[in-house]
């Protein structure tokens, strides 16, 4: 269960772009979920073409040493049901698999309407 403060007018104005708001929200929710479930935190953003958005690792991991990190690919969807979230999760796992990196990967999809977060390691479909 997550508790949060409803955004005020300034916050709503700052995230008036639905695509950006969905992306930013998905990052926040998925990173919080990964930390709660696996004790992994964001170390740094991933480079383009790595098949991921973030590098995650246990707390205290040096951000310069990515060798012990895991790639995290994130997506968010505003509408749809659990089946749509699972479909997007499969797509994100494929994206991570084709990334220009040999590091292990996890995909996370946040379904805002369905109030779900689906998470799977590479090689396991959701």
N, C-alpha and C positions, 0 to 999 in steps of 0.2 A: 504494500500500500504506500502510495506517495501522497504527501500533503504539500500544498504549495499555496502561495499568495496569488490571488487573481491579479493580472496585470492592470496597471493604471493606464490612463489615456496616453501618456508619453511612451510607455512600453508598447502599447498597441500600435501607435504611429511608427515606432522604430521597426516593427516587424510587419508592416502593412503589405509587404510583398509575400504572397502565399508560398512561393517556391523557396525563398530564402528562410522563411519562418519554419517551414517543414524540415528543411535540411538542418538548420541550427537546433531545432527542437529534437530531432532524431539523434544528433550528436550527443546532446546533453543527456537524454534519457538512456541511450544505449551505453554511454560511458558510465553512468550511475549504476545501471543494471550489471554490467561486467564487473564493476568494483564490488557490488554487493554479493554477486554470485561466486566470483572467482578470485577476488582480492587483487585484481589487476587494474592499473591506472594508466591514464594517457601519459606517454613519455614525450611524444612529439607528433606533429603532422607528418603524414607520409607524402612522398614525392609523387608527381603524376606518373602514371603507367605502372605503379607498383601493385595495382589491384587492390588498393586499400586507401582508407582515409587517415588512419591513425596507426601509430605503433603503441602497443600497450605492453606492460610488464609489471612485475611486483613493485610495490612502493620502494623507492630508494635506488632503482636502477638508473645507471648513468645514461643520460640521453645521447651521449656521443657513441656509446657502444650498443648498436642495434642488434648485435649477434644474438643476444638473449631475449629479444623482443618477439612479439607476435603481431602480425598485421591485423587490423580490424577494419573491415569494410562495412559501412553503415548506409542504411536507406530508411526513408520514412514515407508513409503513405497516409493521406488524409481520409480516404474513403475505402470502403471494401471490408470484406469479412476475413475470417481466419484463413480461408483458402487462398485469398489474394496475398496475404502476408506470407504464407508458405511458398507460394509461387515466386514472389519477389526474393525470398530467402534463397531459393534454388538458383535464381539468376545471379544473385550477389556471390554465391559460392563459386559459380562458374567464372565470374569476373575475377575473383581472387585467385582462382586456379591459373588463369591466363596472365596474371600480373608478372611484371619483370622483377621477380624476387623469389628466392628459395626459402624464405622464412615461412614458418607455419602461419595459418590465417584462421580467423573467425569472422563470420558474417553476422550482422544484427539488423533486424528490420523492426521498426517501430510503427505500429498501426494505431494512429491516433483515434479514429472513430471506433475501432474494435477494442481499444484500451488493452493492447497486447504488445509484448516485445518477444520476438522469436530470435533465438541465438543458436548457431550451430558452428562447430569447427569444420574446416575444410575436409572433405572426404565423407561427411555425414550430411545427408539432406534432411531438411525439416519437413 
